[in-house]
Amino acid sequence: MNLVDHELCPERALRHIRYEERPIRDRSGQLIEGLHQVWLWLDNERQLNSYTTEAVKDMILGIRRASCDRRAVVVVLTGAGDKSFCTGGNTAEYATYYAQRPLEYLQYMRLFNDMVTSLLLCDKPVVCRVNGMRIGGGQEIGMACDFTLAGDHARFGQAGPVHGSAPDGGATDFLHLYTGVAKAAESLVLCESWSAHKAMRLGVVNDVAPVYRTRSGSFTANPFVVTDRVLDDYGRIVHGEWKTGDAKAAAAGVAAECTVDLSRLDLLVDQLATKLLHTFPDCTRKTLESLRKKKLEHWFQNSETSRSWLALNMNTEASAGFSAFHFGDRGEREIDFVALRRRLADGARFDEALVREVLPASANRARDEAPR
């Protein structure tokens, strides 16, 4: 029977992401013919899988293609390599093109919003496979997914208020639904990353797989994280927190002797796909649609006004923050916040002179040399 093709652009090749059909297994481990998983890969490993404008376009079409795929059981959203799932928007593009071009950024945010909405409306269950950092916009598209499985080397968090933006691409809409308001405020404003173990403890992650493989071939827990459930001097649970001081230095030595192996993470994804295979497809879709309403309620209430504000912000704080991050030397990727606050308190205009005043010297030099 010739079935109707419901894709928007079936002839378009997806050049800026990877679209892959992967096998799916039954409960006995046997491969199933005629059904599969769809994996969508952010494929910009060199820039930590940050999404460019063209990648966002391809992702929208890729999600729609997978949603229309009658033989797809599940969609898996992930990133290339083993260091990053996604660190959000491409800061090179932000700093060199979108900064101080609010109308252009408004159009970009239309695409970004459509990407998030596509995930929330996908007809298939969507799993986020976190193969490294899930930061900024990466955290936002990850939370638009239904399930999250992570390697225990992953980091979760935001970057907005430290780097010149607000996490209004979904994080302010979704994170409190996972963690509650108090922990959401902590993450959204302070931008301190959570380990995968802490993210699971707070309800952001469904399951965590070890990825550090020792020379003997065995897996070991992330050496940088406190993985036993202990209490600190104040009686607080330390499980999932990052190690500091001498413990962190010792962890670096352990990690240097290990390789990163994502096979256990892939096994978790395959196991979840098998569980989803053995559910009624319509009942599963309706269940997820009902659950997603909580996210969609916040998203549709806020996403358009957030888009407009984020565009206007490209004329002020984003112009400074993204320039510092992109052009600054390592260790000099933040503006001088004290100087900024003092100058604004004095009534200074937020203009190019003020941006130059608060940028690190290395950022000003590199910015002067870059084509704009």
Secondary structure, DSSP 4 states (H G I P E B T S, - for coil): --PPP--S-TT----SEEEEEE--B-TTSPBPTT-EEEEEEE--GGGTTPBPHHHHHHHHHHHHHHHH-TTEEEEEEEESSSSEEE-SB-HHHIIIIITT-HHHHHHHHHHHHHHHHHHHT-SS-EEEEE-SEEETHHHHHHHTSSEEEEETT-EEE--HHHHT---TTTHHHHHHHHH-HHHHHHHHHH-PPEEHHHHHHTTS-SEEE--EE-TTS-EE--TTB--S--B-TTS-B-TTPBP-HHHHHHHHHHHHT-EE--HHHHHHHHHHHHHHHTS-HHHHHHHHHHHHHHHHHHHHHHHHHHHHHHHHHTTTHHHHHHHHHHHSPTT--S--HHHHHHHHHTT---SHHHHHHHS-HHHHHHHHHS--
